[in-house]
């Protein structure tokens, strides 16, 4: 046997090692000797993070999630997830003597009898809305800047899954009080499940434990809402943060910034101090919103009854597009297989719903395949320098907003004194037209901004100073850009479109390109071909202009 080499302190005699100065240091030394925390902290606490306001969007997601967990734990101490019937005798007099479920009664008690209960309920609900909104905006920032490119495709999928799980966990959460509004939402969900051919009725019976509304749906939703989905989300969140640390943070282009470094501040103490302050700022703003603006006043809706429904029954905003799909779809039905009814008016939107979400989720893989780019990217794109990607993202948001209008067509009709049929027909047309128009306008907008950047690089900024030349001509003096600005405007790459392989190989044998290859080349031309990007100014053009020939 050979002895281990090196200078590990564990191999030294005890007399040669420095002794702890006090008991606290001895305790820390004891823990470090068993967990290796010192080496772990030394490697990670000095990790550099870039500084930019857009990176705080992800922090808002994290902090609002923490607020949701903290307030949710408090609410579970008083909420009773039971559909057992009871008669209310509490401090809210308008509901006295009314039959309701224990879930609804406990929600009313939390609001009026538990000290601070209403504020905690409000904070919990508002934090959930902020959480989903921050994830949505954060993912759009990642999308428009190309931060999803290699090696971050998996992290992009983690973020997408967190967004989808946030949708559903929010839906399950606001369904728990068993009030008239949330019960209407559950009824809506049951109708969508029943529209699924063949297996819809089986899924409905399994989920509800019998005919609607049954007695099991609230306890089951409670388990899913507080245990299953949060557990999965917590795991995805930890994995997401680990990959952020492992891959290092992306950064905007600038002097001294390359694909192989990160320019910013260390995690400890600078970034952690800022993050701690920002957490309390987010918490304070959400608490202020909760104290000022009432949300989900369940006592005003009353307990759920299957024979009642109220106007303007709307889900939270992030599920509005799903309801919009149902509302604008014509009520088509067909009979198949000997009289079985297939409700296309619900089934088709049910199939479109995941496609709307998946369309944005698979984009990184489509872009990588079309461009053939397998390199790692740590420098962010300016959205204008990727016109097709930016236009696609804008079109997706436009589609989302059109469906959101469709989901609230009754509110638009009552508040704007318009015909609900007119709004529904407009949404049907907008579903097909608005995303296309948004794509075209956004793409042209990006190309216009590229031309403007090119003019700035070659001619500088307009100074507002008018100069008269010796021969009498008046011209405006342009101020040359600083080197930092020149670098920012010209640092981006401009990939060239792929080309079809030669029709014959080196031996003169005919070589036919397949359909997939032709499709890939065609899409590449659509991404980066002529008319889809403005060529950057060359060094020769810049020197010719700035040397005095034609420049004022």
N, C-alpha and C positions, 0 to 999 in steps of 0.2 A: 504494500500500500504506500502511496506517495502522500506527503503532507500537502495541505492546501497552501497556495502561495498568496501573497498580498499582505496588507497591513490592517486587516479588520480588527477593530478594538476588542471584539469578543475573544480573539486569540491571545490578547495581551494579559499578563498577570494583573490581578486586581490592584496590586500596589502601584502599578505604573499608570493607571487611569485616573483622570481628574475626578475628585469626589464632588458630589453635589454640594452647593453652598448652603442650601436650606431644605426644609421638608417639601416645599412646593416644587423646587427644582428636582428633588429626588422623585416625587410623584410623576412629574413630566418625563423624567428619564426612564422610569419604570414602564410607563405607557408606550413611549417611543421604542423601547427595546422589544416590545411585543407586537406593535402594530406598524412600526416604521413610518410614523406620521411626519417626522422631520424631513426625511428625504422626499416624501410625497409633497409636502407643503413647499419645500425649497424649489421643486421642479415646476409647480403650478401657480403659486401665489405671486410670482414675478412675471407671469405671462402677460404679454402686451395686448391691449385692446385698442383699436382705433376709436377716435372720438368724432361722432357725427350725430346730429339730431335724429336722423331716420333710424339709427340703430336702437333708439330707445323704444321703438314700437314693440320689439320683442320683449323688452323688460316690462312694459305695461301688461302684456299677456301673462307673464310669470307672476307679477305682483297681484293682479286681479284673481288669478287662480288660487294664490295663497289666501286671499281675502275670502274667496268662496269656501275654501276648506274650513277656515276658522269659524266663519259664521254658520256654515252648515253643521258643524259639530255642535254648536250651541243650540241650533233649532231642533236637532234630533233628540235632545233631552226632553222636549216638551211635545213634540208631534206624535200623534198616534196613527200609524198607517193601517187603519181598519175601516172597513165599510159597514161595520155593525151599526144598526140604526139606534139613534138616541134622540131625546128631546132636549132642546137647548134651554138652559136656565142660567144665563150669565149676565154680564154687565151691559151688553149691547141690547137694549130693550126692543128694537124693531124685530129681532129674531126670536124673542122669547116665546116658548111654546111651540116652535116649529120643529118638525121632524127633520133630521139630517144625519149624515154619517159621522162617526167619531173623528174621521180625518178632517172634515170640514169644521166640526165643533172645536177641535184642538187648534186648528189654524186661527179661528176667531179668538180663542182664548189667548193664544200667543200674541195676537195683535192688541188685545185690550186688557189682559189681566197679568201677563208676564212682564216684569219690569224690564224695559228696554226691548221687549219682544218685537214690537212693530218696527223700530229702527233697525234691528238686526235682520228682520225679514226684508225690509227695503234695501239694506246694504247687500244682502245676499242676491236679490234679484237684479239690482242695478250692476253689481259686480259681474254677474253672468252675462248681461248685455254688453258691458264694456269688454269682457274677456273675448267674446265671439267677434265683436267689432274690431278689437285690436288684432286678433289673429287674422281676420280678413284683410285688414290694411297691411299688416306685416307681410303676409304672403304675397300681396300685390307688389309691395316694395321689392321683395325677393324676385318676383317674376319679372318686373319691368327692368331691373338692373342686371338680370342674368346671373344672380347669385346661386341659382340652382344647378349650374353647370358642374362638371366633374371637378372635385370628388364629392359633391354635395347632393347628388340625386336621391340617395337614400334618406338624407335628412329632410329633403323636400317632401318625400312621401310621408315621413313621420309628421311633419307639420300639417300636411293635407289630412291625414288620419285624425290628428288632434282637432282640426277644424270640424270635420264631419262628426266626430264623437261629441264635440261641444254642441253641435246642432241638436243631436238626439238627447243628450243628457239635459239640455235646457228644456226640451219638450217634455221629457219625463218629469222634470222638476216642477214645472208650472202646471202639470196635470195632477200633482199630489193633493192639493187642497180640496178636490172634489166639489168645486163650486160650479155654477152654471156655465161660466166661460170655459174652464178647463174640461168639464164634461163634454161640452160641444166639440172641443178639439179631439178628445178620445173617440167620440162618435165618428168624427171625420176620418180618423185613422182606421177605425173598424171598417168603414165603408170602402176605403182604399184596399184593405186586406181582402175583403170579400170579393173585390173585382178581379183578383188573381184567378185565372182559370184552374180548375181541378183541385189545387191544393189550398185555395183561399179559405174555404170553410174549415178545413182541418187546422190551419194556422190560427184562425180566429178562435176556435174552440180550445185550442191548446193555450193561447195567450190569456183569454178571459176566463177559462175554466168553466165554460158553459155559455148560455145565451147572454147577450149584452143587457145590462152592464155587469151582471154577476156579482160576486163578492170577493174576488181574488185580485182584480186588476190593480187596485191601489197598493196592497202589500207587495205585489210583484214589481210594480213600477218603483216602489220605495227601495227594494233590494237592488234593482238595476241602477237607480239614480245615485244611491249613496255608497254602493260597494263595487259593483261590477265595472261600470264605465269609469268612475274615478280611479279605480285601481289600474285599469288599462292605460288611462291618460297619464297617470303618475309615472308608469313605466316608460311610456313613450316620451314624456317630458325629460326624464333623466337621461334616456338614450339620446335625445335631441341635444341636450346640453353637453353630454360627453363628446358627441361628434363635433360640436362647435369648438370645444377645447382641442380636440385631436387634429382637426383640419386647419385650425387657426381661423380667425375672423377675416371676412372679406373687407376690402377698403376701397375708397374712391381713388381714382388716378390723381397723381400729383407728383411734384418733384421729390425724388428720393424713394418713391414707392414702386416696388417691383412685385413680380409674382412670387418672389422668394423671401420677402420680408414683410413685417407689419410695423407701421409707424403709428405710435400712440402712447398710451400710459399703462403702467403696470397695474395688475389686478389689485395688489395691495401696496400701499394704502389708498392710492388716489381713486381708482375705479370703484373700490368697495365703499369708500366714503360717499362718492356721488350716488352710487346705487342705493345705499341706505337712505339717503335724503330723498331720492326719487320715489322710493317705496312709500314713505310716509306722505309724500305729496300726492301720489295716486290714491292712497287710502283716504286722505283728507278730502280730496275732490269727490270721491265716490260717496263718502259719508255726508258731505254737504248736499250732493244731489239727492241722496236718500232722505235727508231731513227736510228738503224743500219740495221735492216733486213726488207725489204719491204714485205708486205703481202697483197694479194688481190689487185693487181694494176689494177683496173677496166678499166682505160683508155687504157690499152694495149689489153684488150679483145674486146672492142667495145660494142655497144648496142646489146641487144638480138634480134635475128631474128629466127623465127621457122624453117627456111630452112637452118640454119647453125649450125655447132657444131665443136668444135676443139678437137684435140687429147690431151691426158693427162688432160681431164676434171675430176678433182677429188674433192670430198667433203672434208671438214675438217676431220682430222684424226679420230675423235670419231664417225663419221658416215660411215667410210670406211668399217667397217665390214658388214654393211647392204648392201652396194653396192657389196661387195665380195660375199654375198649370191646369189645375182642376177647373177653375172658374171660367177660363176663356175657352176651354175645349167644348165643342158641340156635344150634346147629349146623345151620342150615337150608340145604338144597341143592335146586335144581330143575334139571331137564333141559330145554334149549331147543334149537331148530334142529337137530333130528335127533340128539339124544344128547349135545350139548355141556353140560357141567355148569357151573352158575353157583352159586358158593359165597357165598350171602347172609350166612352167619355171619361172613364176613370182609369182604365187599364193603360191606355196610351200615355197619359201624363205620368203614370206610375213608372213607366219604362223610360220616359224622357228625363225624369228627375235625376237618376244616377248619371245619365249621360252628360247632363249639364255640368255636374261636378267633375266627372272623370275627364272631360275635355280639357280642363285646365291642369289636371294632375299629370297627364301623360305628355304634356308639351315638352318637358326637358328631354325626354327620350326621343321624341319626334325630331326635335331640333338637332340633337346629337347625331341621329341617323342621317338626316338630310345633309348636314354640313360635313359629316365625316370627321368632326373635330373630337379627338380623343385626349387632348391635352388638359392639364389642370389649370383652372382659372381662379385667381384670388383677387383680381382687379375688377371692379364693377363696371358695367356699361352705363353710359348715359342713355336713357330711354330713346332719345332722338336718333342715336346711332344704330339702333336695331328697329327700323321702321315696321317691319312685318310683325315681329314679336309684340311690339308696343300696340300696333293696330289690332292684333288678335286679342290681347288682354283688354283693350278698351271696348272691343265688340262684345266680349264675354261679360264685362261689367254692365254694358248697355242692355244686354239680354236679361241679366239679373234684375235690373231696375224696371224693365218693362213688365216682367213677371211679378215684381213687387207691386206695381200699380194694379195689375190684374187681381192680385190677392186682396187689395183694398178697394175694389171697384165700387162697393156699396158706400164706403166713406167718401170717395171722390164724388159720387152721385149726390149724396145728401148735403155735403158741405159746399160743393160748387154748383148745385142746382142743375145738374146735367142728367141726361137719360142714362141709366145703367146699361142699357143695350148699346148705346153709342160708345160708351167706354169699353165695353166688352169687344165690340167689333174693331175699335181702334187698337186694342191690345192684340187681337188676332193678326191684324195687318202688321203691327209693330214687331211682333215676334219674328217675322221673316225679313222685314225691311230695315228696321232700326239698326240691328247689328251690322248689316252690310254697309249702310251709309256711314256708321261710326267707323268701321274699318277703313273705308276710302278716305274719309275726312282726316282721321288720325294719321294715316300713312302720309298723306300730302302735307300735313302739318309738320311731321317729323322731317320730311325732305326739305321743307321750307326753313326749318331751324338749322338743318345741316348747311344749307346755302348761306344762311346768315352767319354761322360760325366760320365758314370759309372766307366770307368777305371780311370778317373781323380779323382773321389771321393775316390776310394779305394787305388790308388797308387800315386796320386799326379801328378804334372807336371814334365816332363823331364827337368833336370837341365843342362844337357850337361857335367856334372862332372863324370869322370870314376874313379871307386874305385877298388882297388885290394884287395880281401879277403885273409885271412891267408893261405887258401889252394890253392891259385893261381888263383882263378876265378876272372874275371873282370866283374863288373856290373856297370850300370849307376845309380847314386843317383837321386832319385825323391824327389822333394820339396813338402811337404804336402800343401794342399790348405788352405787358410785362412777361418775362420768360416763364413765370409760373402759369399765367393764363394761356400762353402759347402751348405749353406742355399739356395742360388740361384739355384743350380743344383739339389736339392732334395725337394724343396718346393712344386712341382706340385703333383696333385692327379693322381691316376691311377685307373679309374673306372673299375669295373669288368663287363664282359658281362652278360646280363640277361639270365635266365634259364627258360625253360618251366616248368609250374606247374606240380605237381605230377599227374600221370595218374589216381589216385583215391583219393577221399577226405578222411577225417577222419572217415567216416562211411563206407568206402570201396566201395562207388559208383563210377563208372567210370566217369572220367571228361575229356572231349575231348577239346583240345585246338583249337581255331578257326584259320582261315587263317591269319587274321590280327595279332594275337598273335605270330604265327609261323614266319611270315614275320619280325615282330619287333625283335624277338629273333635272327633270322638269321642275320639281319642287325647289331644288337648289337655285335654279334660275329665277324662280319666283321670290326667293329670299334675298339673293344677292346680285341678281342680274341687272342689266341696264334699266334705269328707271326706278330701281329699288334702293339705291344708295348714291350719294353724291361723293365723287372722288375727293379725297383730301388734297389740299394744296401741296405741291412738291417743294422740295428745298430750292430748286431752280426758280420756280415761280415766286417764291417768297423773296429770294435775293434780288430777282429782277425788279420786283415792285419796290422793295425797300431801298434799293440803291439809288433811287431818284428818278427812274424812268417811269413817268406816268403817275407818280405818287405825290400827294400834297399833304 
